[in-house]
Amino acid sequence: MTRRGLSRRFPWARWPNAKLLQVRIRDLGVAIEGTWLEDCVDQLYSELAAREIRFRPHVWLADEWFSPDRIPGIALPFYLAHRRLLRLEREQMLEVEGGTKSECMMILRHEAGHAIQHAFQVQRRRRWQSLFGASSRRYPQVYRARPGSRQHVQHLDLWYAQSHPDEDFAETFAVWLGPRTAWRARYHGWPALRKLEYVDELMRDVARSRPEIRSRRRPDSVGKLHKTLGTYYEERRALYRIQFPSTYDRDLKRIFSDSPRHRRREAASAFLRRNRRELREMVARWTGHYQVAIDAVLADMIGRCRELKLRAGGCERRLKADFAVLLTVKTMRFLYSQGRRTWIVL
């Protein structure tokens, strides 16, 4: 479809944020078909077929990523279905979860693990429970991550497998499913390897079975979302609100500026997002620590820069070097402190 065709189909694509935020989500008219998301779903199905798994989770657009209990399907957030909505999501929430193909595939594989659990009710098996724990355990509001643990695979950020038995299984499945992961070599000597080997055995059994749960329901589908984009983002910011630590303020103000004379310079939060990958990789090389740990601290700093309205008023090369040093120090404290920041909000 040409850009002109997209403009006719989605007149809101050229609207400013103030006007776009007044549109109801159901009125956006977005769909998975004909977008890059369709290619991602097709790839997921191909990966399942390569493992000789006949089950295919159904997919739909909703307000966020999820796989509902007792529904063997996957909901994808609507904002991934159009580049204008991707841009709005990044402006409103600082980042886009699953906004690139590689990230989208990582989350799809994870959610496919949930869908398979729901379809085949594998959490009832004794071996599953002995390895992952009780699925009935209540989800915590926060969990304390152990960055050095080898009991769990490492797939999504913030050691997500450690948050709940269901997430542990979904993360293990995602690692097992991913092409070219070489999980036997990657996790050699780790206790987590037993979980991967169990999933390998379990999926051979699942491949020949009929799902116990075959519901095709689509909860919270995009066509039923009557709230406006403005209300949607207000609610999400309130729900996921993180009190970014003010302990960073003094150091951040030494690197970035809140002076009126720099008001036309790039926002420090935007500067850090733009250089996020380079900074993360640089500090990982220096410290030898997992990039996901560095990213957790970096996310705090980006949020605090935005709240303080700081600007990148200086030489970009010097700013990156100075910030990398600061990020290194704060990451080390994050990893080895026994304080409240070692807990991760779900």
N, C-alpha and C positions, 0 to 999 in steps of 0.2 A: 504494500500500500504506500502511495506517495505521501510526502509531507502535507501536500494540499488536501489529500483525501483524509488524512488524520485530523486536520484542522476542521474539515466539514463534519466529521463524525463526532469529534470532541471539541466543541467550540470553547469549552472552559480551559483547553490546553494553553491558550494564549492570555488568559485572564491573570491579573495581579493577585497576589495572595489574599488581599482583603476581600475581593469578590469571590474567589474560589472557595474560601473558607465558609461561605454562606450556603454552598451547595450541599444538598443531602447526599449521603453516600450512595443510596439506592439510585439516585438520578445520574450518577456518573456514567453508567452504561458500560462499565469495563467487564472484560471476560478473559479467561485464560486462552481461549482459542485465538490463534493468529498472533500470539505474542511470544516472546522468548521463554516465557514460563511453560508454554506447550512443549518446547524442545527439552526443557529440563524434566518434565513429567515423562516424556517419551524415553529419555535417557534412563530414568529410574526404572521404568518398565523393562527396558533392555537389560539392565543390570540384574533385575530379578529373574528374567528369562535365562540369562547366562548361568545363573545358579540353579536353573531348572525348577524355580518356584513359580507355580501357575497363578497364585494369588496376585491380584492387582488392586491396591487400594484406590478407591475413587477419590477424586480431588475436586475442590471448589474454592471460590473466593469468599473470604470472611473478613473479620476485623483484625485477626492476628493469626500467628502460627499455632495450630493445635490439632490433636487427634482425640476426639471425644471418647470417653469411656463407653464401651459396648457399641461403638460404631467404628468399623474397620476402614476409616478413610482419613484424609488429610485436608485440613483447611489451610489455605495460603492467604496472607494479607493482601487486600485489594490494591494497596499502593504500589505493589510490584508490577502491576499490569500496564502501567503507562509511565513514560519517563518524566512527565510533568509531575505526577504524583510522587515519584521517587525523589524528585528535587524538593517537593514540599515536605516530605517525610524527613529528609536530612536537615532542612532548615528548622523544622519544629522539634525534632527529637535528637539532633546532633549526628545521628548515624542511621543507616538503613540495615536492618537485620535481614540478611539474605539478598542484599542488593546487587551482588555480582553472581555470575553463573557458578563459580566454584563454591561460594558461600551458600547459595541456594541449594546446590546439590548436597552439601554437608547436612543442611537442615532437613531436606527431603529424606535422606537416608535415615536420619534420626527418627523422624516422624513415621517413616515406614516401619521402623522397629515397633513403635507404639501400635500402629495399625495391625501388625501381625500378632502382637500380644492380645489385642482386643478380639481379633478374628478367631484365633485358635485357643484363647484362654490359657496360654502356656504358664502363666503365673501360678496355676493350681498344681503344677508338677512339683514333687518333692525335691528333685534335683535342682530345679529352678530356684526354689525357696532357699535351699542350702547354700547356693552360690550368691544369689542377689539379695535375699532377705524377703520380708513379708511385703507383698504389694499393697496390703491393706493399711500399712503404716501411714499415718497422716503426713501430708506434705508440710514441711516446716516453712515458716515465713523467712527464716534465715538459716544458713548452714555454715559451719566452719570448715573451710577447705584446707586440705593438707597437700600443698604443692609437690612434696617429695614422695607421696604415696605411690606404690606400685600395685596396689590392690585393684585399681580401676584403670580403664583405658583413658586416653586423652584425645578428645575429638573436638567438641565445641569448647568455647572459651570458659574460663573460670571453673575448671575442673568439675563440669556440670554432672558428670557421672556420680559424683560423691553426694549429690543432693537427696536422692531417693532411690529405692530399689528399681522402680520402673524406669527412671532415667539412666540408671546403671545398665539395665538391659538394652534400652534404646541406643545408648552410646556404643555398647559392645557390638550390637547388631550393625550399626552404621560403619564401624571400623571393619567388621567382617565382610560387609557387602561391597565396600568401596573397591574399585578396580585398582590393581597395581599397588595395593597397600602393603603386601608382603608381611602380614600381621604376625606370622610365626617367627620371622626373623626380628621384626620390630619389638616384639614383646617377649623375646626369649629370656628366660630367667625371672620373669615377672609373675607374681601370683595371678595377675589379670589374664594370663594366658589360659588358665583353666576355664575361665568364662568364655573366652573366644572358642576354645575347642568344644565346649558344650554347645554354643550357638551353632557351630559347624555341624555337630551331630544332630541337634534339634531341627535345623532347617532341612536336613535330608528326610526327616520324618514328616515335617510340615509340607514338604513339596508333594507328598503323595496323599495328603489328607484334604478333606472338605472342611471349610471353615465352620465353626460352631455358630458364629455370629455373622450374619450376612446383610445386616441393615445397610440401606443406601441413603439414609437420612443425611441432611446437610445443615446442621445447626448454625445459626447466625450467618446464613448465606448473605452475600452482598445485596441481593434484591430485597432483603428484609430489614436493612439497616436504615432507619428513618432519620437518625441524627445527622446534623450537619458536620462537615469536616472540622469546623471551629469547635463544636462541642466535643467531638471525638478526641481532638488533641488536648483540649482542656482536661478532660477526664483522664487521658493517658498520662499527662504530665503529673497530675495529682496522684494517680495510682502508683506510678513508678518513681515518684519524687525521691531523689537522693539528696541528703544534706551533705553537699560537697564540703570536705573539711577546710575550715578557715585557716588551719595551720599552714597551708600552702601560700597564703596571701603575701606574706612578706617576701618570700623568695620569688614568687611570680612577678611581683611589682619591681623587683630588681632587674628582671629580664625584659618585661613588657611595660607598656606605658598606659597610664590613664590620663595623660595630659591632653587638654583641648587642642594643642597644636598638632597632635597626631590623629585627630578624629577622622581624617580622610585615609589613613593607612589601613591595611588589612586587619580585620579583627584577629586577636591572638588565638581565639578558639578555631577560626577558619585556617589560620596558619598551621596550627598543630594538626588539624585533621588532614590538611593537604600533605603534610610531611610525616604523617603517622607511621607509615610503613618503614620509611628510612630511619626514623628515630628509634622505633621498636627494634629493628634489626641491629642497629648500632649498639644499643645498650645490651642486647642479648649477647652480642659478640664479646663485649667488655666483661659482663658478669657471669656468663654461662647459664643464666636462668631462663626459664620458659618464657616465650614471648607473651603468652596469655597473662602471666603475672604482671609483666610490664604494662600490658594493655589495660589492666584493671586500674593501675595507678594513673596512667595517662588519661583514661576516661574521666577520673576525678579532676584532674588538672584542667582538662578542656572545659568541663562544666563550670569550674570555679572561674576560669578566665572569662567565660561568657557572662557569668553573674557580675563580675567586677568590671565588665565592659573594657577590658584591656585591649590594646592595639600593638601590633608588631612594628614598632617604630625604630628600625635600625637595619644594619646589614644582615641579610638573610643568613649568610654563612656563619656569622658570629652568633646570631640568635639560636641557630640550630645547635651549635657547639655548646653554648652556655646551658641551653635547656637540656641537652643530653646528659650533661654532668648532674644537673638537678634531678632529672628523672632516675638516674642511676642510684643516687643517694636515697631518694624516696622509695624506690623499689626494694632496696635492701632492707629498709626499715619495715616496709609492708610485709616482707617475707618472714622476717625474724622477730617482729614485735609480737607480743602476746596480747595486744590490745584489741579493742572493739573492731578495728578495720580488718582483722583477719576473718571476720564473718561476712558472708556474701548474701545479699538480699535476693530472694527468689521473685 
